[in-house]
Amino acid sequence: MTVTAPEVAAGTASPVHGAPGRDARAALLGTALGVAVLAQGAFYAGPFTVVAALVAGAGLVALLLRAAAPRPVSVAAACWAGFALWVLIRGLLDGAVADAVPSAAVALLLAVALPAAAGLAAEGRRLLQVVALALAVAVAGIGWFGTALHLSPLSMPSSGLWRAASSITYANAAGAVLVTGLLLALVASPTSRPLLRRAVVAALLLGLAVTMSRGAVLALAVGLAVLLATAAGRRSVRGLLPVLPAVALSCAGLLPSMPDGSVPRPLLALAGLAAGAAVLLATSRRRRAAGGAGVGAALLGLLDLVTGPLDGTAPAGAVEAIAQTRLTGASADRVDLARATLADFADAPVTGVGPGLLDLTYVDHAGRLVHAWFTHLEYLQVAAETGLVGLALVLAGAAALIAGALRTRTVRGLPLSAVGAVAVLAAFATHSALDFLWHVPALPLLVCLSVATLLPAPARTDTDTKEHAR
């Protein structure tokens, strides 16, 4: 069967994408993201190599198809490719190229993935968004499961609490995944299916709460502030109020299992989930299902009372631990790290001390000798290792994406997708000042793919189609 292209009027721009086979890019990028998120954030060489190969495949397909990307995306990709080149040159000058390879590889990964995703048609973009949301929900579920059963490394004791680390195996990184997923869900999930939308948002918000990540919560607050500052963003959160009591009930069921040293209470945690589901179902006018979920929650709660440990931890213990360790902005350890990193930055502020050559061996505030690998303040660490030159290239790429989103403003304001892109970038930028996120490849990859699918698609005059029409 022969398929002919539809006629296109002269002078009409048609999308550069949409031909059969081009969804291969979405499949490759989605698979790469899945491997990265589910294999400890692609932090280690083995999973990262697989992710890099898949992204390179998507980039090759885009190259063969001569797929266009929006100018801001191309500028951002060029900046990050320039950063990779600078890092390698800096490593070569220090005789430590091997130490420079990891940072350069991550930058090149993003420089290829970003335009490959931005050049996708609507169907491919939607596929990537669905994959990203599904992975974020999986991260939330794995983290909740690990915390309810005290399964390390899916959840690990930290600051006196079992905190969900999920498949990333680092609670703050898991929180970053969930914040990006939450903001993407608010702007990309279908409003025509309100129950599904509420369930996804509730799952992600619950997963975020279980990470107990202060940086992630602050990042979400910044992202939500960006959304709520626009009319389109305010419309995107309408109808989500029932999510709050649903998440509160689910958290209450998990609280007794969270203090370090407590005994797992999986039945009580399941009861909390069922109670939360009952709230969501009731607000969607599904009374029978809501009633069944409510009865299930009550039965699970009674079963936990019968079979649960007699010396189980009361929820008040978890609340006290949270108040003492999570509801405070104090972190003497982070201050020590920043002080040590600033000392190295002062030695070579323009060119840096060299990628991978940061010396974080120091005496902390308690007089102990400490050696660390990460500053937990990415801007400072990148500036210390690659100088202001490297930091400027990284930030210029992010600024290009923000500028590309802002350029879509019309007389009615920014469209929702552009607001979502800015919100995702703002949240990740905020969190990057509090935790080491750029060194976990899955996180910047998730952010780049999310933003790429939210920015306007490129368009060009399809001369081949015009010639066919003549």
C-alpha positions as CSV (number, residue, x, y, z in Angstrom):
1,M,0.0,0.0,0.0
2,T,1.4,3.4,-1.0
3,V,0.9,6.3,1.4
4,T,1.1,9.8,0.0
5,A,1.8,12.9,2.0
6,P,-1.1,15.4,2.3
7,E,-0.9,18.5,0.3
8,V,0.6,21.5,2.0
9,A,-0.1,25.1,0.9
10,A,2.9,27.1,-0.2
11,G,4.4,29.1,2.6
12,T,2.8,26.9,5.3
13,A,5.2,25.6,7.9
14,S,4.8,22.0,8.9
15,P,6.4,20.3,11.8
16,V,9.8,18.8,11.2
17,H,8.7,15.6,12.9
18,G,5.9,13.2,12.5
19,A,7.2,10.8,9.9
20,P,7.0,7.0,10.6
21,G,10.0,5.7,12.5
22,R,10.9,8.9,14.3
23,D,9.3,7.6,17.5
24,A,12.4,5.4,17.8
25,R,14.0,8.5,19.5
26,A,11.3,8.5,22.1
27,A,11.7,4.8,22.7
28,L,15.4,5.0,23.1
29,L,15.3,8.1,25.3
30,G,12.5,6.6,27.5
31,T,14.5,3.3,27.9
32,A,17.6,5.3,28.8
33,L,15.6,7.2,31.4
34,G,14.2,4.0,32.8
35,V,17.6,2.4,33.1
36,A,19.0,5.5,34.8
37,V,16.2,5.9,37.3
38,L,16.0,2.2,38.2
39,A,19.7,1.5,38.3
40,Q,20.8,3.7,41.2
41,G,20.5,6.9,39.1
42,A,23.2,5.6,36.6
43,F,25.7,6.8,39.2
44,Y,28.0,3.9,38.5
45,A,29.9,3.2,35.3
46,G,28.0,0.1,34.2
47,P,24.5,1.5,34.1
48,F,25.7,4.9,32.9
49,T,27.4,3.2,29.9
50,V,24.1,1.6,28.9
51,V,22.2,4.9,29.3
52,A,24.9,6.8,27.3
53,A,24.6,4.2,24.5
54,L,20.8,4.5,24.3
55,V,21.0,8.3,24.3
56,A,23.7,8.2,21.6
57,G,21.4,6.0,19.5
58,A,18.6,8.6,19.9
59,G,21.0,11.3,18.9
60,L,22.1,9.3,15.8
61,V,18.5,8.8,14.7
62,A,17.9,12.5,15.1
63,L,21.0,13.3,13.1
64,L,20.1,10.9,10.3
65,L,16.6,12.4,10.1
66,R,18.0,15.9,10.2
67,A,15.6,16.7,12.9
68,A,15.5,20.3,14.0
69,A,15.4,21.6,17.5
70,P,14.3,25.0,18.9
71,R,17.1,27.5,18.9
72,P,17.1,27.8,22.8
73,V,17.6,24.0,23.0
74,S,20.4,24.2,20.5
75,V,22.1,27.0,22.4
76,A,21.7,25.0,25.7
77,A,23.2,21.9,24.1
78,A,26.1,23.9,22.7
79,C,26.8,25.4,26.1
80,W,26.9,22.0,27.8
81,A,29.0,20.5,25.0
82,G,31.3,23.4,25.5
83,F,31.4,22.6,29.2
84,A,32.4,19.0,28.5
85,L,35.2,20.2,26.2
86,W,36.4,22.7,28.8
87,V,36.4,19.9,31.5
88,L,38.5,17.6,29.2
89,I,40.9,20.4,28.4
90,R,41.2,21.3,32.1
91,G,41.9,17.6,32.9
92,L,44.5,17.3,30.2
93,L,46.3,20.4,31.5
94,D,46.4,18.7,35.0
95,G,47.4,15.3,33.6
96,A,44.2,13.9,35.1
97,V,41.9,13.3,32.1
98,A,40.5,10.2,33.8
99,D,39.2,12.3,36.6
100,A,37.6,14.7,34.1
101,V,35.7,12.0,32.1
102,P,32.7,11.5,34.4
103,S,31.7,15.2,34.4
104,A,32.4,15.6,30.7
105,A,30.3,12.4,30.0
106,V,27.3,13.6,31.9
107,A,27.4,17.0,30.1
108,L,27.7,15.3,26.7
109,L,24.8,13.0,27.6
110,L,22.6,16.1,28.2
111,A,23.8,17.9,25.2
112,V,22.7,14.9,23.0
113,A,19.5,14.0,24.9
114,L,18.0,17.5,25.0
115,P,17.8,18.3,21.3
116,A,16.9,14.7,20.5
117,A,13.8,15.0,22.7
118,A,13.0,18.5,21.7
119,G,12.7,17.5,18.1
120,L,10.0,14.9,18.7
121,A,6.5,15.1,17.4
122,A,3.6,15.4,19.9
123,E,3.1,11.7,20.1
124,G,6.8,11.1,20.9
125,R,6.8,13.9,23.5
126,R,3.7,12.4,25.1
127,L,5.3,9.0,25.3
128,L,8.3,10.5,27.1
129,Q,6.1,12.3,29.5
130,V,4.2,9.1,30.3
131,V,7.5,7.2,30.8
132,A,8.8,10.0,33.1
133,L,5.6,10.0,35.2
134,A,5.4,6.2,35.4
135,L,9.1,6.1,36.6
136,A,8.4,8.8,39.2
137,V,5.4,6.9,40.5
138,A,7.6,3.7,40.6
139,V,10.2,5.6,42.6
140,A,7.5,6.7,45.0
141,G,6.1,3.2,45.4
142,I,9.5,1.5,45.8
143,G,10.5,4.1,48.4
144,W,7.2,3.6,50.3
145,F,7.6,-0.2,50.2
146,G,11.2,0.0,51.4
147,T,10.2,2.2,54.3
148,A,7.2,0.2,55.3
149,L,9.3,-3.0,55.5
150,H,12.7,-1.4,56.4
151,L,14.4,-2.8,53.3
152,S,17.8,-1.3,52.7
153,P,18.9,0.3,50.4
154,L,15.4,1.1,49.2
155,S,15.0,2.9,52.5
156,M,17.8,3.8,54.9
157,P,18.1,5.2,58.4
158,S,19.3,8.8,58.3
159,S,18.8,11.6,60.9
160,G,17.0,9.1,63.2
161,L,14.4,8.1,60.5
162,W,13.9,5.5,57.9
163,R,13.9,7.7,54.7
164,A,12.8,6.4,51.3
165,A,15.8,6.2,49.0
166,S,14.0,4.1,46.4
167,S,15.9,2.7,43.4
168,I,18.2,5.8,43.4
169,T,19.4,4.6,46.9
170,Y,19.8,8.3,48.0
171,A,16.8,9.9,49.7
172,N,17.5,13.5,48.5
173,A,18.0,12.3,44.9
174,A,14.7,10.3,45.1
175,G,13.1,13.5,46.3
176,A,14.4,15.4,43.3
177,V,12.9,12.7,41.0
178,L,9.5,13.1,42.7
179,V,9.5,16.9,42.6
180,T,10.2,16.9,38.9
181,G,7.5,14.2,38.4
182,L,5.0,16.2,40.5
183,L,5.5,19.4,38.5
184,L,5.3,17.5,35.2
185,A,2.1,15.8,36.4
186,L,0.5,19.1,37.2
187,V,1.0,20.5,33.7
188,A,1.0,17.3,31.5
189,S,-1.5,14.9,33.1
190,P,-4.9,14.8,31.5
191,T,-7.5,16.9,33.2
192,S,-10.2,14.8,31.5
193,R,-9.4,11.9,33.9
194,P,-9.5,13.6,37.3
195,L,-9.3,10.5,39.4
196,L,-6.2,9.3,37.7
197,R,-4.7,12.7,37.9
198,R,-5.3,13.0,41.6
199,A,-4.0,9.4,42.2
200,V,-0.7,10.2,40.4
201,V,-0.2,13.5,42.3
202,A,-1.1,11.8,45.6
203,A,1.4,9.0,45.0
204,L,4.2,11.4,44.1
205,L,3.4,13.6,47.1
206,L,3.4,10.7,49.4
207,G,6.7,9.4,48.1
208,L,8.2,12.8,48.5
209,A,7.0,13.0,52.1
210,V,8.6,9.6,52.9
211,T,12.0,10.8,51.6
212,M,12.0,13.5,54.3
213,S,14.2,15.6,52.0
214,R,14.2,19.2,53.1
215,G,15.8,20.3,49.9
216,A,13.2,18.6,47.8
217,V,10.3,20.1,49.8
218,L,11.9,23.6,49.3
219,A,12.4,22.9,45.6
220,L,8.7,21.9,45.3
221,A,7.7,25.1,47.0
222,V,9.6,27.1,44.5
223,G,8.2,25.2,41.6
224,L,4.7,25.6,42.9
225,A,5.3,29.3,43.4
226,V,6.3,29.6,39.7
227,L,3.1,27.8,38.7
228,L,0.8,29.8,40.9
229,A,2.3,33.1,39.7
230,T,0.5,32.5,36.3
231,A,-3.2,32.1,35.4
232,A,-2.4,28.9,33.5
233,G,-0.5,27.5,36.5
234,R,-3.3,28.3,38.9
235,R,-5.8,26.5,36.7
236,S,-3.5,23.4,36.7
237,V,-3.9,22.9,40.4
238,R,-7.7,23.2,40.5
239,G,-9.5,20.1,41.8
240,L,-6.5,18.7,43.6
241,L,-7.5,19.7,47.1
242,P,-8.7,16.1,48.1
243,V,-5.1,14.9,47.5
244,L,-4.0,16.6,50.8
245,P,-6.2,14.5,53.2
246,A,-5.5,11.4,51.2
247,V,-1.7,11.9,51.6
248,A,-2.1,12.8,55.2
249,L,-3.9,9.6,56.0
250,S,-1.3,7.5,54.1
251,C,1.5,9.2,56.0
252,A,-0.2,8.6,59.3
253,G,-0.3,4.9,58.6
254,L,3.4,4.9,57.9
255,L,4.6,7.0,60.8
256,P,5.1,4.2,63.4
257,S,7.5,2.5,60.9
258,M,9.7,5.5,60.3
259,P,11.8,6.1,63.4
260,D,15.2,4.4,63.4
261,G,15.0,1.4,65.7
262,S,11.2,0.9,65.2
263,V,9.6,-2.3,64.1
264,P,8.0,-2.3,60.6
265,R,4.2,-2.1,60.6
266,P,3.3,-2.9,57.0
267,L,-0.4,-3.7,57.7
268,L,-0.8,-0.3,59.3
269,A,0.9,1.3,56.4
270,L,-1.4,-0.5,54.0
271,A,-4.4,0.7,56.1
272,G,-3.2,4.3,55.6
273,L,-3.0,3.7,51.9
274,A,-6.4,2.3,51.8
275,A,-7.8,5.2,53.8
276,G,-6.2,7.6,51.4
277,A,-7.6,5.8,48.4
278,A,-11.1,5.9,50.0
279,V,-10.8,9.7,50.2
280,L,-9.9,10.0,46.5
281,L,-12.6,7.6,45.4
282,A,-15.2,9.4,47.5
283,T,-14.4,12.8,46.0
284,S,-14.7,11.2,42.6
285,R,-18.2,10.0,43.4
286,R,-17.3,6.4,43.4
287,R,-19.1,5.5,46.6
288,R,-19.0,1.7,46.4
289,A,-15.3,1.7,45.7
290,A,-14.7,4.3,48.4
291,G,-16.7,2.3,50.9
292,G,-14.8,-0.9,50.1
293,A,-11.5,0.9,50.5
294,G,-12.7,2.3,53.8
295,V,-13.7,-1.1,55.1
296,G,-10.4,-2.5,53.9
297,A,-8.5,0.2,55.8
298,A,-10.5,-0.6,59.0
299,L,-9.8,-4.3,58.7
300,L,-6.1,-3.8,58.0
301,G,-5.9,-1.5,61.1
302,L,-7.6,-4.1,63.3
303,L,-5.4,-6.8,62.0
304,D,-2.3,-4.7,62.8
305,L,-3.6,-4.3,66.3
306,V,-4.0,-8.1,66.7
307,T,-0.8,-9.2,65.0
308,G,1.4,-6.1,65.5
309,P,4.2,-5.9,68.0
310,L,3.3,-5.0,71.6
311,D,6.3,-2.7,71.8
312,G,5.7,-0.9,68.6
313,T,6.7,2.8,68.3
314,A,3.9,5.3,68.7
315,P,3.4,7.9,65.9
316,A,4.4,10.6,68.5
317,G,7.9,9.2,68.4
318,A,8.1,9.7,64.7
319,V,6.7,13.2,64.9
320,E,9.3,14.1,67.5
321,A,12.1,12.7,65.4
322,I,10.8,14.6,62.3
323,A,10.6,17.9,64.3
324,Q,14.1,17.5,65.7
325,T,15.9,16.6,62.5
326,R,13.8,17.7,59.5
327,L,12.0,20.8,60.6
328,T,15.2,22.8,61.0
329,G,17.5,24.6,58.5
330,A,20.6,24.0,60.6
331,S,23.3,21.7,59.1
332,A,26.7,22.2,60.5
333,D,28.1,19.4,58.3
334,R,27.0,21.3,55.1
335,V,28.6,24.5,56.5
336,D,31.9,22.6,57.0
337,L,31.7,21.3,53.4
338,A,31.0,24.7,52.0
339,R,33.9,26.2,53.9
340,A,36.4,23.6,52.7
341,T,35.2,24.0,49.1
342,L,35.5,27.8,49.2
343,A,39.1,27.4,50.3
344,D,39.8,25.4,47.1
345,F,37.8,27.8,45.0
346,A,39.9,30.7,46.2
347,D,43.0,29.0,45.0
348,A,41.9,29.1,41.3
349,P,38.6,31.0,40.9
350,V,38.7,31.4,37.1
351,T,39.9,28.0,35.9
352,G,39.3,25.8,39.0
353,V,41.5,23.3,40.7
354,G,40.6,20.7,38.1
355,P,37.6,18.2,37.7
356,G,37.8,15.5,40.3
357,L,40.7,17.2,42.1
358,L,38.6,18.9,44.8
359,D,40.2,18.3,48.3
360,L,37.5,17.8,50.8
361,T,39.6,16.5,53.6
362,Y,39.2,18.8,56.6
363,V,38.6,19.1,60.3
364,D,34.9,19.7,61.0
365,H,33.1,21.7,63.6
366,A,33.5,18.9,66.1
367,G,37.2,18.6,65.7
368,R,37.0,15.4,63.6
369,L,39.0,14.6,60.5
370,V,36.5,14.2,57.7
371,H,36.9,13.2,54.0
372,A,33.9,13.8,51.7
373,W,33.4,13.5,48.0
374,F,30.6,16.1,47.4
375,T,29.9,19.6,48.6
376,H,26.1,19.3,48.5
377,L,26.1,22.7,46.8
378,E,26.6,22.0,43.1
379,Y,27.2,25.5,42.0
380,L,30.1,25.9,44.5
381,Q,31.6,22.5,43.7
382,V,31.5,23.0,39.9
383,A,33.0,26.5,40.4
384,A,35.8,25.1,42.6
385,E,36.6,22.2,40.1
386,T,36.1,24.0,36.7
387,G,36.3,27.6,37.7
388,L,33.9,30.4,36.9
389,V,34.4,29.5,33.2
390,G,32.8,26.1,33.8
391,L,30.0,27.4,36.0
392,A,29.1,30.1,33.4
393,L,28.8,27.5,30.7
394,V,26.5,25.3,32.8
395,L,24.3,28.3,33.8
396,A,24.2,29.7,30.3
397,G,22.6,26.5,29.1
398,A,19.9,26.6,31.7
399,A,19.3,30.3,31.1
400,A,18.8,29.5,27.4
401,L,16.0,27.1,28.2
402,I,14.3,29.5,30.5
403,A,14.6,32.2,27.8
404,G,13.1,29.8,25.3
405,A,10.1,29.2,27.6
406,L,9.6,32.9,28.3
407,R,9.6,33.7,24.6
408,T,6.3,31.9,24.2
409,R,4.4,34.6,26.1
410,T,1.3,35.9,24.4
411,V,-1.2,38.6,25.3
412,R,-2.9,35.9,27.4
413,G,0.4,35.1,29.3
414,L,2.6,32.1,29.3
415,P,1.1,28.8,28.1
416,L,0.9,26.1,30.7
417,S,3.6,24.0,29.1
418,A,6.1,26.9,29.2
419,V,5.2,27.6,32.8
420,G,5.8,24.0,33.6
421,A,9.2,24.1,32.0
422,V,10.3,27.1,34.0
423,A,8.9,25.5,37.2
424,V,10.8,22.3,36.7
425,L,14.1,24.3,36.0
426,A,13.5,26.6,39.0
427,A,12.8,23.7,41.4
428,F,15.9,21.8,40.2
429,A,18.0,24.9,40.4
430,T,16.9,25.5,44.0
431,H,17.5,21.9,45.1
432,S,21.0,21.9,43.5
433,A,22.1,24.5,46.0
434,L,21.3,22.0,48.8
435,D,22.3,18.5,47.6
436,F,24.6,16.8,45.1
437,L,22.2,16.2,42.2
438,W,24.3,16.9,39.0
439,H,26.5,14.0,39.9
440,V,23.6,11.6,39.7
441,P,23.0,11.4,35.9
442,A,19.4,10.3,36.1
443,L,18.4,13.6,37.7
444,P,19.6,16.1,35.1
445,L,18.5,13.7,32.4
446,L,15.0,13.6,33.8
447,V,14.9,17.3,34.0
448,C,16.2,17.8,30.5
449,L,13.8,15.4,28.9
450,S,10.8,16.9,30.9
451,V,11.7,20.4,29.8
452,A,12.4,19.4,26.2
453,T,8.9,17.9,25.9
454,L,7.3,21.1,27.4
455,L,9.1,23.6,25.2
456,P,7.5,24.5,21.9
457,A,8.2,22.1,19.1
458,P,10.3,23.4,16.1
459,A,8.7,24.0,12.8
460,R,10.1,24.5,9.3
461,T,9.0,24.6,5.7
462,D,8.8,21.0,4.4
463,T,10.2,21.6,0.9
464,D,10.0,17.9,0.1
465,T,6.2,17.8,0.8
466,K,5.7,21.0,-1.3
467,E,7.5,19.5,-4.2
468,H,5.3,16.4,-3.9
469,A,2.2,18.6,-3.8
470,R,3.2,20.3,-7.1
